[in-house]
Amino acid sequence: MKKTSLLLGLAALFVACSVQREIVDIPIIFDEQRMELTKEYLLNRYNLDQETPEITPKMVVLHWTAIPSLKKSFEAFNRSTLPNWRPDLENVSGLNVSSHFLVDQDGTIYRLMPETLMARHTIGLNHCAIGIENVGGTEGMPLTKAQLRSNIYLVNYLASKYDIDYVIGHQEYTLFENHPLWLEVDDGYRTEKTDPGMDFVEKVRKATKKFNFKPVPSKP
């Protein structure tokens, strides 16, 4: 009986993850100011002098917003420049943080910006990383099963569209410090991250293992 229930549960998860989901476009502001700040970020942080802030996606980074609503999460990313409450990042660049996708607690997927433009979401790796933010992540608002299913769907979608080598959680980003993809010029510019939790990340990786993503580097 237990084996039957387990098989039914796995079958249900597979069906849920294979169903075509709608991606709703709700663009954040990407005006001339944001465009110039993004190109400036690429030059100053990564020594990449580009005419446009385009990226070649090589990884997907999973996040949580730690913000308790879709509306407030969207507002946090929408403006081109950093709000006053992020002085720690403003000293590095005035470019606002952002992400390519935002997944609500009910699993609805919102695309905030084109997948091949740089978003500021992961130190050292923004030039090659697509970011997926999940609303919540606090003790009072943990990530949901619906969000997990949508993240699995998104990774499948992105890995089918781009040459994605890695799927990582934000808390793993510093493991790439000695990797060829790591381009951050400032050895002192790091922030400590715990999102979105390794249980969430491992479930997404397990459900997308058919893509044979490369293992995350280990600390030397």
Accessible surface in RSA format (square Angstrom, percent):
REM  Atomic radii and reference values for relative SASA: ProtOr
REM  Chains: A
REM  Algorithm: Lee & Richards
REM  Probe-radius: 1.40
REM  Slices: 20
REM RES _ NUM      All-atoms   Total-Side   Main-Chain    Non-polar    All polar
REM                ABS   REL    ABS   REL    ABS   REL    ABS   REL    ABS   REL
RES MET A   1   190.41  98.6 147.90  97.9  42.51 101.2 125.67 106.8  64.74  85.8
RES LYS A   2   185.59  90.5 176.15 108.1   9.45  22.5 122.29 110.1  63.30  67.4
RES LYS A   3   154.01  75.1 146.86  90.1   7.15  17.0  94.37  84.9  59.63  63.5
RES THR A   4    74.11  52.7  73.28  74.3   0.83   2.0  44.07  59.2  30.04  45.4
RES SER A   5    60.54  51.2  50.60  67.5   9.94  22.9  32.70  69.6  27.84  39.0
RES LEU A   6   113.70  63.3 106.84  76.4   6.86  17.2 112.96  79.3   0.74   2.0
RES LEU A   7   100.51  56.0  96.11  68.8   4.40  11.1  96.39  67.7   4.13  11.1
RES LEU A   8   118.62  66.1 113.78  81.4   4.84  12.2 114.44  80.4   4.18  11.2
RES GLY A   9    40.99  50.5   0.00   N/A  40.99  50.5  34.36  94.3   6.63  14.8
RES LEU A  10    99.93  55.7  94.40  67.5   5.53  13.9  94.93  66.7   5.00  13.5
RES ALA A  11    52.00  47.8  44.35  68.4   7.65  17.4  51.50  72.5   0.49   1.3
RES ALA A  12    62.58  57.5  50.17  77.4  12.41  28.2  58.06  81.8   4.52  12.0
RES LEU A  13    67.43  37.6  63.26  45.3   4.17  10.5  66.76  46.9   0.68   1.8
RES PHE A  14   145.90  73.0 140.31  86.9   5.58  14.5 145.53  88.2   0.37   1.0
RES VAL A  15    87.46  57.6  87.06  78.8   0.40   1.0  87.46  76.0   0.00   0.0
RES ALA A  16    24.61  22.6  18.12  28.0   6.49  14.8  24.31  34.2   0.30   0.8
RES CYS A  17    17.63  13.3  11.85  13.2   5.77  13.6  10.67  27.0   6.95   7.5
RES SER A  18    71.56  60.5  35.90  47.9  35.66  82.1  34.38  73.2  37.19  52.1
RES VAL A  19    79.12  52.1  72.95  66.0   6.16  14.8  79.12  68.7   0.00   0.0
RES GLN A  20   144.17  80.6 120.84  88.3  23.33  55.5  63.45 135.1  80.71  61.2
RES ARG A  21    53.74  22.6  47.87  24.4   5.87  14.0  17.68  24.2  36.06  21.9
RES GLU A  22   137.26  78.8 116.66  88.3  20.60  49.0  48.92  94.6  88.34  72.1
RES ILE A  23    30.31  17.2  11.56   8.6  18.75  45.2  11.56   8.3  18.75  50.9
RES VAL A  24    46.86  30.8  44.26  40.1   2.60   6.3  46.86  40.7   0.00   0.0
RES ASP A  25    83.52  58.5  61.52  61.2  22.00  52.0  25.61  60.3  57.91  57.8
RES ILE A  26    50.34  28.6  47.21  35.2   3.13   7.6  50.34  36.2   0.00   0.0
RES PRO A  27    99.49  72.5  83.22  75.9  16.28  59.2  83.51  68.9  15.99  99.4
RES ILE A  28     6.34   3.6   0.00   0.0   6.34  15.3   0.18   0.1   6.16  16.7
RES ILE A  29    78.01  44.4  71.30  53.1   6.71  16.2  77.67  55.9   0.34   0.9
RES PHE A  30    43.77  21.9  18.03  11.2  25.74  67.0  18.71  11.3  25.07  71.7
RES ASP A  31    64.27  45.0  52.87  52.6  11.40  27.0  39.99  94.1  24.28  24.2
RES GLU A  32   119.94  68.9 112.29  85.0   7.65  18.2  63.14 122.1  56.80  46.4
RES GLN A  33    97.47  54.5  87.95  64.3   9.53  22.7  33.80  72.0  63.67  48.3
RES ARG A  34     1.87   0.8   1.87   1.0   0.00   0.0   0.05   0.1   1.82   1.1
RES MET A  35    57.10  29.6  57.10  37.8   0.00   0.0  53.28  45.3   3.83   5.1
RES GLU A  36    79.28  45.5  76.06  57.5   3.22   7.7  38.90  75.2  40.38  33.0
RES LEU A  37    30.02  16.7  29.67  21.2   0.35   0.9  29.87  21.0   0.16   0.4
RES THR A  38     0.86   0.6   0.86   0.9   0.00   0.0   0.00   0.0   0.86   1.3
RES LYS A  39    46.97  22.9  43.62  26.8   3.35   8.0  13.76  12.4  33.20  35.4
RES GLU A  40    82.62  47.4  77.33  58.5   5.30  12.6  22.55  43.6  60.07  49.0
RES TYR A  41     2.44   1.1   0.82   0.5   1.62   4.2   1.56   1.2   0.88   1.1
RES LEU A  42     0.49   0.3   0.49   0.4   0.00   0.0   0.49   0.3   0.00   0.0
RES LEU A  43    80.78  45.0  78.88  56.4   1.90   4.8  78.88  55.4   1.90   5.1
RES ASN A  44    80.72  55.7  65.44  63.2  15.28  36.8  21.01  50.6  59.70  57.7
RES ARG A  45    25.59  10.7  25.59  13.0   0.00   0.0   0.48   0.7  25.11  15.2
RES TYR A  46     6.08   2.8   0.00   0.0   6.08  15.8   0.00   0.0   6.08   7.5
RES ASN A  47   113.34  78.2  90.50  87.5  22.85  55.0  24.86  59.8  88.49  85.5
RES LEU A  48    52.97  29.5  50.82  36.4   2.14   5.4  52.97  37.2   0.00   0.0
RES ASP A  49   125.30  87.8  93.13  92.7  32.17  76.1  24.54  57.8 100.75 100.5
RES GLN A  50    57.17  32.0  42.79  31.3  14.38  34.2  27.66  58.9  29.51  22.4
RES GLU A  51   161.78  92.9 141.95 107.4  19.83  47.2  60.72 117.4 101.06  82.5
RES THR A  52    67.87  48.3  66.49  67.4   1.38   3.3  54.06  72.6  13.81  20.9
RES PRO A  53     0.87   0.6   0.87   0.8   0.00   0.0   0.87   0.7   0.00   0.0
RES GLU A  54    98.20  56.4  92.17  69.7   6.02  14.3  15.31  29.6  82.89  67.7
RES ILE A  55    12.94   7.4   0.32   0.2  12.61  30.4   5.53   4.0   7.41  20.1
RES THR A  56   100.45  71.4  94.82  96.1   5.63  13.4  60.02  80.6  40.44  61.1
RES PRO A  57     5.50   4.0   4.66   4.2   0.84   3.0   4.66   3.8   0.84   5.2
RES LYS A  58    46.68  22.8  46.68  28.6   0.00   0.0  24.98  22.5  21.70  23.1
RES MET A  59     0.00   0.0   0.00   0.0   0.00   0.0   0.00   0.0   0.00   0.0
RES VAL A  60     0.33   0.2   0.33   0.3   0.00   0.0   0.33   0.3   0.00   0.0
RES VAL A  61     0.00   0.0   0.00   0.0   0.00   0.0   0.00   0.0   0.00   0.0
RES LEU A  62     0.00   0.0   0.00   0.0   0.00   0.0   0.00   0.0   0.00   0.0
RES HIS A  63     1.95   1.1   1.95   1.4   0.00   0.0   0.17   0.2   1.78   2.1
RES TRP A  64    65.46  26.3  56.74  27.5   8.73  20.5  44.25  23.6  21.22  34.4
RES THR A  65    18.17  12.9   0.09   0.1  18.08  43.1   4.27   5.7  13.90  21.0
RES ALA A  66    53.47  49.2  36.18  55.8  17.29  39.3  36.18  50.9  17.29  45.8
RES ILE A  67    38.02  21.6  37.64  28.0   0.38   0.9  38.02  27.4   0.00   0.0
RES PRO A  68    78.95  57.5  70.04  63.8   8.91  32.4  70.30  58.0   8.65  53.7
RES SER A  69    38.09  32.2  32.62  43.5   5.47  12.6  36.85  78.5   1.24   1.7
RES LEU A  70    43.29  24.1  39.25  28.1   4.04  10.2  39.25  27.6   4.04  10.9
RES LYS A  71   143.16  69.8 134.71  82.7   8.45  20.1 110.50  99.5  32.65  34.8
RES LYS A  72   118.42  57.8 114.50  70.3   3.91   9.3  63.95  57.6  54.47  58.0
RES SER A  73     0.00   0.0   0.00   0.0   0.00   0.0   0.00   0.0   0.00   0.0
RES PHE A  74    44.08  22.1  44.08  27.3   0.00   0.0  44.08  26.7   0.00   0.0
RES GLU A  75    86.95  49.9  74.84  56.6  12.11  28.8  38.58  74.6  48.37  39.5
RES ALA A  76    14.07  12.9   5.74   8.9   8.33  18.9  13.31  18.7   0.76   2.0
RES PHE A  77    10.16   5.1  10.16   6.3   0.00   0.0  10.16   6.2   0.00   0.0
RES ASN A  78    39.96  27.6  39.96  38.6   0.00   0.0   2.60   6.2  37.36  36.1
RES ARG A  79   115.66  48.6 115.34  58.8   0.32   0.8  39.12  53.5  76.54  46.4
RES SER A  80     6.90   5.8   3.48   4.7   3.41   7.9   3.11   6.6   3.78   5.3
RES THR A  81    36.11  25.7  35.89  36.4   0.22   0.5  24.04  32.3  12.07  18.2
RES LEU A  82     7.67   4.3   0.13   0.1   7.54  19.0   0.13   0.1   7.54  20.3
RES PRO A  83    16.29  11.9  15.40  14.0   0.89   3.2  16.29  13.5   0.00   0.0
RES ASN A  84   141.00  97.2 123.38 119.2  17.62  42.4  34.79  83.7 106.20 102.7
RES TRP A  85   145.07  58.2 120.15  58.2  24.93  58.5 113.76  60.7  31.31  50.8
RES ARG A  86    44.53  18.7  44.53  22.7   0.00   0.0   6.51   8.9  38.03  23.0
RES PRO A  87    79.73  58.1  78.84  71.9   0.89   3.2  79.73  65.8   0.00   0.0
RES ASP A  88    83.03  58.2  62.01  61.7  21.02  49.7  50.35 118.5  32.68  32.6
RES LEU A  89    10.40   5.8  10.40   7.4   0.00   0.0  10.40   7.3   0.00   0.0
RES GLU A  90    84.51  48.5  72.56  54.9  11.95  28.5  18.33  35.4  66.19  54.0
RES ASN A  91   137.24  94.6  98.67  95.4  38.57  92.9  30.77  74.1 106.47 102.9
RES VAL A  92    36.32  23.9  15.85  14.3  20.47  49.3  18.66  16.2  17.65  47.9
RES SER A  93    11.53   9.7   4.28   5.7   7.25  16.7  10.99  23.4   0.54   0.8
RES GLY A  94    24.60  30.3   0.00   N/A  24.60  30.3  17.04  46.8   7.57  16.9
RES LEU A  95     3.20   1.8   3.20   2.3   0.00   0.0   3.20   2.2   0.00   0.0
RES ASN A  96     0.42   0.3   0.19   0.2   0.23   0.6   0.00   0.0   0.42   0.4
RES VAL A  97    22.47  14.8  22.47  20.3   0.00   0.0  22.47  19.5   0.00   0.0
RES SER A  98     2.75   2.3   2.75   3.7   0.00   0.0   0.00   0.0   2.75   3.9
RES SER A  99     0.00   0.0   0.00   0.0   0.00   0.0   0.00   0.0   0.00   0.0
RES HIS A 100     0.00   0.0   0.00   0.0   0.00   0.0   0.00   0.0   0.00   0.0
RES PHE A 101     0.00   0.0   0.00   0.0   0.00   0.0   0.00   0.0   0.00   0.0
RES LEU A 102     0.00   0.0   0.00   0.0   0.00   0.0   0.00   0.0   0.00   0.0
RES VAL A 103     0.00   0.0   0.00   0.0   0.00   0.0   0.00   0.0   0.00   0.0
RES ASP A 104    27.10  19.0  27.10  27.0   0.00   0.0   0.28   0.7  26.82  26.7
RES GLN A 105    43.69  24.4  39.97  29.2   3.72   8.9  25.28  53.8  18.41  14.0
RES ASP A 106   102.40  71.7  72.59  72.2  29.82  70.5  45.54 107.2  56.87  56.7
RES GLY A 107     4.95   6.1   0.00   N/A   4.95   6.1   2.04   5.6   2.91   6.5
RES THR A 108    43.66  31.1  34.76  35.2   8.91  21.2  24.99  33.6  18.67  28.2
RES ILE A 109     1.69   1.0   1.11   0.8   0.58   1.4   1.11   0.8   0.58   1.6
RES TYR A 110    35.31  16.5  35.31  20.1   0.00   0.0  10.30   7.7  25.01  30.8
RES ARG A 111    49.16  20.6  48.24  24.6   0.92   2.2   9.72  13.3  39.44  23.9
RES LEU A 112     0.73   0.4   0.00   0.0   0.73   1.8   0.27   0.2   0.45   1.2
RES MET A 113     6.08   3.1   0.90   0.6   5.18  12.3   5.78   4.9   0.30   0.4
RES PRO A 114    70.52  51.4  63.11  57.5   7.41  26.9  69.88  57.7   0.64   4.0
RES GLU A 115     7.50   4.3   3.46   2.6   4.04   9.6   2.83   5.5   4.67   3.8
RES THR A 116    49.64  35.3  49.64  50.3   0.00   0.0  25.50  34.3  24.13  36.5
RES LEU A 117    27.80  15.5  27.80  19.9   0.00   0.0  27.80  19.5   0.00   0.0
RES MET A 118     1.94   1.0   0.00   0.0   1.94   4.6   0.00   0.0   1.94   2.6
RES ALA A 119     0.71   0.7   0.00   0.0   0.71   1.6   0.71   1.0   0.00   0.0
RES ARG A 120     7.43   3.1   7.05   3.6   0.39   0.9   5.58   7.6   1.85   1.1
RES HIS A 121    17.03   9.3   1.13   0.8  15.90  40.7  10.72  11.1   6.31   7.3
RES THR A 122     1.97   1.4   0.00   0.0   1.97   4.7   0.63   0.8   1.35   2.0
RES ILE A 123    13.39   7.6  11.50   8.6   1.90   4.6  11.50   8.3   1.90   5.1
RES GLY A 124     0.00   0.0   0.00   N/A   0.00   0.0   0.00   0.0   0.00   0.0
RES LEU A 125     0.00   0.0   0.00   0.0   0.00   0.0   0.00   0.0   0.00   0.0
RES ASN A 126     1.21   0.8   1.21   1.2   0.00   0.0   0.00   0.0   1.21   1.2
RES HIS A 127    25.17  13.8  19.36  13.5   5.81  14.9   9.69  10.0  15.48  18.0
RES CYS A 128     2.53   1.9   2.53   2.8   0.00   0.0   2.53   6.4   0.00   0.0
RES ALA A 129     0.00   0.0   0.00   0.0   0.00   0.0   0.00   0.0   0.00   0.0
RES ILE A 130     0.00   0.0   0.00   0.0   0.00   0.0   0.00   0.0   0.00   0.0
RES GLY A 131     0.00   0.0   0.00   N/A   0.00   0.0   0.00   0.0   0.00   0.0
RES ILE A 132     0.00   0.0   0.00   0.0   0.00   0.0   0.00   0.0   0.00   0.0
RES GLU A 133    15.64   9.0  15.64  11.8   0.00   0.0   0.01   0.0  15.64  12.8
RES ASN A 134     0.00   0.0   0.00   0.0   0.00   0.0   0.00   0.0   0.00   0.0
RES VAL A 135     0.94   0.6   0.94   0.8   0.00   0.0   0.94   0.8   0.00   0.0
RES GLY A 136     0.01   0.0   0.00   N/A   0.01   0.0   0.01   0.0   0.00   0.0
RES GLY A 137    13.43  16.6   0.00   N/A  13.43  16.6   0.97   2.7  12.46  27.9
RES THR A 138    53.45  38.0  44.43  45.0   9.02  21.5  45.17  60.7   8.28  12.5
RES GLU A 139   179.74 103.2 144.78 109.5  34.96  83.2  69.06 133.6 110.69  90.4
RES GLY A 140    76.87  94.8   0.00   N/A  76.87  94.8  40.91 112.3  35.96  80.5
RES MET A 141    52.13  27.0  49.95  33.1   2.18   5.2  52.13  44.3   0.00   0.0
RES PRO A 142    84.50  61.6  81.39  74.2   3.10  11.3  83.79  69.2   0.71   4.4
RES LEU A 143    34.41  19.2   9.22   6.6  25.19  63.3   9.34   6.6  25.07  67.5
RES THR A 144    43.09  30.6  33.84  34.3   9.24  22.0  41.46  55.7   1.62   2.5
RES LYS A 145   162.02  79.0 156.05  95.7   5.98  14.2 100.10  90.1  61.92  66.0
RES ALA A 146    19.36  17.8  17.53  27.1   1.82   4.1  17.66  24.9   1.70   4.5
RES GLN A 147     0.00   0.0   0.00   0.0   0.00   0.0   0.00   0.0   0.00   0.0
RES LEU A 148    20.18  11.2  20.18  14.4   0.00   0.0  20.18  14.2   0.00   0.0
RES ARG A 149    70.31  29.5  70.31  35.8   0.00   0.0   3.48   4.8  66.83  40.5
RES SER A 150     0.00   0.0   0.00   0.0   0.00   0.0   0.00   0.0   0.00   0.0
RES ASN A 151     0.00   0.0   0.00   0.0   0.00   0.0   0.00   0.0   0.00   0.0
RES ILE A 152     1.95   1.1   1.95   1.5   0.00   0.0   1.95   1.4   0.00   0.0
RES TYR A 153    20.59   9.6  20.59  11.7   0.00   0.0  15.85  11.9   4.74   5.8
RES LEU A 154     0.00   0.0   0.00   0.0   0.00   0.0   0.00   0.0   0.00   0.0
RES VAL A 155     0.29   0.2   0.22   0.2   0.06   0.1   0.22   0.2   0.06   0.2
RES ASN A 156    28.41  19.6  27.83  26.9   0.58   1.4  18.40  44.3  10.01   9.7
RES TYR A 157    53.60  25.0  44.03  25.1   9.57  24.9  46.34  34.8   7.27   9.0
RES LEU A 158     0.00   0.0   0.00   0.0   0.00   0.0   0.00   0.0   0.00   0.0
RES ALA A 159    15.97  14.7   1.69   2.6  14.28  32.5   1.69   2.4  14.28  37.8
RES SER A 160    89.54  75.7  49.12  65.6  40.42  93.1  38.16  81.3  51.38  72.0
RES LYS A 161   109.40  53.4  76.61  47.0  32.79  78.1  58.86  53.0  50.54  53.8
RES TYR A 162    43.67  20.4  31.06  17.7  12.61  32.8  32.55  24.5  11.12  13.7
RES ASP A 163    99.70  69.8  87.51  87.1  12.19  28.8  38.16  89.8  61.54  61.4
RES ILE A 164    14.70   8.4   0.12   0.1  14.58  35.1   0.12   0.1  14.58  39.6
RES ASP A 165    25.93  18.2  24.04  23.9   1.88   4.5   1.88   4.4  24.04  24.0
RES TYR A 166    13.60   6.4  13.50   7.7   0.11   0.3   1.83   1.4  11.77  14.5
RES VAL A 167     2.88   1.9   0.18   0.2   2.69   6.5   0.18   0.2   2.69   7.3
RES ILE A 168     0.00   0.0   0.00   0.0   0.00   0.0   0.00   0.0   0.00   0.0
RES GLY A 169     0.00   0.0   0.00   N/A   0.00   0.0   0.00   0.0   0.00   0.0
RES HIS A 170    12.89   7.0  12.89   9.0   0.00   0.0   8.36   8.6   4.53   5.3
RES GLN A 171    41.79  23.4  20.10  14.7  21.69  51.6  18.28  38.9  23.51  17.8
RES GLU A 172    16.56   9.5  15.80  12.0   0.76   1.8   7.07  13.7   9.49   7.7
RES TYR A 173     3.06   1.4   3.06   1.7   0.00   0.0   3.06   2.3   0.00   0.0
RES THR A 174    37.09  26.4  34.06  34.5   3.03   7.2  19.74  26.5  17.35  26.2
RES LEU A 175    46.88  26.1  35.24  25.2  11.64  29.3  37.63  26.4   9.25  24.9
RES PHE A 176     0.00   0.0   0.00   0.0   0.00   0.0   0.00   0.0   0.00   0.0
RES GLU A 177    65.34  37.5  52.04  39.4  13.29  31.7   8.73  16.9  56.61  46.2
RES ASN A 178   131.90  91.0  95.45  92.2  36.45  87.8  40.82  98.2  91.08  88.0
RES HIS A 179    40.08  21.9  30.03  20.9  10.05  25.7  25.88  26.7  14.20  16.5
RES PRO A 180   118.67  86.5  89.45  81.5  29.22 106.2 102.71  84.8  15.96  99.2
RES LEU A 181    30.63  17.1  30.37  21.7   0.26   0.7  30.63  21.5   0.00   0.0
RES TRP A 182    26.39  10.6  13.12   6.4  13.26  31.1   9.46   5.0  16.93  27.5
RES LEU A 183    56.03  31.2  46.32  33.1   9.71  24.4  50.92  35.8   5.11  13.7
RES GLU A 184    11.33   6.5   0.00   0.0  11.33  27.0   0.00   0.0  11.33   9.2
RES VAL A 185    73.64  48.5  40.59  36.7  33.04  79.6  47.72  41.5  25.92  70.3
RES ASP A 186    61.31  42.9  56.17  55.9   5.14  12.1  14.83  34.9  46.48  46.4
RES ASP A 187   125.72  88.1 106.18 105.7  19.54  46.2  35.55  83.7  90.17  89.9
RES GLY A 188    68.13  84.0   0.00   N/A  68.13  84.0  36.66 100.6  31.47  70.5
RES TYR A 189    16.26   7.6  12.58   7.2   3.68   9.6  14.01  10.5   2.25   2.8
RES ARG A 190    69.69  29.3  45.63  23.3  24.05  57.3  34.31  46.9  35.38  21.4
RES THR A 191    36.64  26.1  27.45  27.8   9.20  21.9  32.04  43.0   4.60   7.0
RES GLU A 192   168.47  96.7 132.00  99.9  36.47  86.8  56.86 110.0 111.61  91.1
RES LYS A 193    67.31  32.8  52.69  32.3  14.62  34.8  14.33  12.9  52.99  56.4
RES THR A 194    91.98  65.4  82.30  83.4   9.68  23.1  65.66  88.2  26.32  39.8
RES ASP A 195     7.56   5.3   7.49   7.5   0.08   0.2   2.05   4.8   5.51   5.5
RES PRO A 196     4.75   3.5   0.00   0.0   4.75  17.3   0.00   0.0   4.75  29.5
RES GLY A 197    22.81  28.1   0.00   N/A  22.81  28.1  22.81  62.6   0.00   0.0
RES MET A 198    72.09  37.3  65.68  43.5   6.41  15.3  63.91  54.3   8.17  10.8
RES ASP A 199    97.76  68.5  87.05  86.6  10.71  25.3  43.28 101.9  54.49  54.3
RES PHE A 200    18.26   9.1  15.48   9.6   2.78   7.2  17.01  10.3   1.24   3.6
RES VAL A 201     0.00   0.0   0.00   0.0   0.00   0.0   0.00   0.0   0.00   0.0
RES GLU A 202    85.36  49.0  82.90  62.7   2.46   5.9  40.10  77.6  45.26  37.0
RES LYS A 203   100.28  48.9  95.71  58.7   4.56  10.9  54.23  48.8  46.05  49.0
RES VAL A 204     0.00   0.0   0.00   0.0   0.00   0.0   0.00   0.0   0.00   0.0
RES ARG A 205    47.88  20.1  44.76  22.8   3.12   7.4  31.76  43.4  16.12   9.8
RES LYS A 206   152.66  74.5 142.16  87.2  10.50  25.0  90.77  81.7  61.90  65.9
RES ALA A 207    45.29  41.6  11.62  17.9  33.67  76.6  22.88  32.2  22.41  59.4
RES THR A 208     0.00   0.0   0.00   0.0   0.00   0.0   0.00   0.0   0.00   0.0
RES LYS A 209   146.40  71.4 136.55  83.8   9.85  23.5  91.86  82.7  54.54  58.1
RES LYS A 210   150.76  73.5 119.55  73.4  31.20  74.3  79.93  71.9  70.82  75.4
RES PHE A 211    56.03  28.0  31.86  19.7  24.17  62.9  36.73  22.3  19.30  55.2
RES ASN A 212   128.42  88.6 102.64  99.2  25.77  62.1  34.54  83.1  93.88  90.7
RES PHE A 213    36.65  18.3  12.61   7.8  24.04  62.5  14.49   8.8  22.16  63.4
RES LYS A 214   109.28  53.3 101.27  62.1   8.00  19.1  58.35  52.5  50.93  54.2
RES PRO A 215   117.05  85.3 100.26  91.4  16.79  61.0 111.09  91.7   5.96  37.1
RES VAL A 216    31.46  20.7  11.57  10.5  19.90  47.9  11.57  10.1  19.90  54.0
RES PRO A 217    35.92  26.2  23.88  21.8  12.04  43.8  34.87  28.8   1.05   6.5
RES SER A 218    97.71  82.6  75.52 100.8  22.18  51.1  46.36  98.7  51.34  71.9
RES LYS A 219   141.73  69.1 118.96  73.0  22.76  54.2  91.31  82.2  50.41  53.7
RES PRO A 220   156.94 114.4  83.98  76.6  72.96 265.2 125.29 103.4  31.64 196.7
END  Absolute sums over single chains surface
CHAIN  1 A    11112.8       9091.3       2021.5       6555.4       4557.4
END  Absolute sums over all chains
TOTAL         11112.8       9091.3       2021.5       6555.4       4557.4
